[in-house]
Amino acid sequence: MNFDFSVLTCLVGAIIVLGLMFLWSAIKIVPEYQRLVVFRLGRCIGAKGPGLIILIPFVDRAVRVDLREQVREIPAQTSITNDNAPINIDFLWYYKVIDPIQSVLQVGNFELAAQGIATTTLRSVIGGIMLDGVLSERETINTSLRIRLDEVTERWGVKVTNVEIREITPPRDVQDAMNRQLTAERTRRAVVTESVGKRESDINVADGEKQAAILKAQGIKESSILVAEGERQAQLLRAEGYADALEKIFSIAKDVDSQTMTLQYFETLKSMAANPATKYIFPMEFTSMLSDFVSKNKKSE
């Protein structure tokens, strides 16, 4: 009885293990970004997933295919340009599986085949471009590589989404020539910048001197106008003063009689006689004035 029980236990254990192995090989969980290309007895029955997939053990065989965009690096490759200059170029290329069935059925090792195609395509594209074009037209080269790679991988159910050249290493002598050219270009730009700055500085100085001269001339003009206006106002004021003085003299002189004028005349002659060097000049009307003065005095007496 003990022997039979142990055998039964082993048998049950074996059945359980086989059942677990059966379930493990039969039940597959496929993520959203993957598909299972299922082969049943060697014949492709399609792509399964995502979610829970049940396969027939020992009958079905599944190949996982990742649908996410992938990036691969192409190591540095020596290529010859159209003008026979050797350069080293390495780049990255991005691809995405569009048809998982074709990616499994049409090519054995997709990544190795794509890497070989990328290498030969790179050399073909670079061989048709001059060295200066390779160094200055990266975007054009990227586009050409992407188009040519996509034409080849399209039949594999794969889409090449992008190609990016990472580094271009020209020969040493070309690098030295480029450095000399860059130095010369920087020197030229510095000289041009300096000359432009000097020219603008001279223009600014000349413009400043011009503005200063204009302002100075305007100041002199306005000053002369103000001086002339002041002189005119002064002359007008003096003329008005003279006119007022004459008007007052005339108004007073109207009321002065001849006797007063004669006395004033005598006072003037008296002041003139105080100087010994004075010469006396008697006007012709002096006697008439004197007679008028005497007659008026007699009448007053």
Secondary structure, DSSP 8 states (H G I E B T S, - for coil): -HHHHHHHHHHHHHHHHHHHHHHHHHEEEE-TTEEEEEEETTEEEEEE-SEEEE--TTTEEEEEEE-S-EEEEEEEEEEE-TTS-EEEEEEEEEEEES-HHHHHHS-SSHHHHHHHHHHHHHHHHHTTS-HHHHHH-HHHHHHHHHHHHHHHHGGGTEEEEEEEEEEEE--HHHHHHHHHHHHHHHHHHHHHHHHHHHHHHHHHHHHHHHHHHHHHHHHHHHHHHHHHHHHHHHHHHHHHHHHHHHHHHHHHHTT--HHHHHHHHHHHHHHHHTSTT------TTHHHHHHHHHHHHHHH-
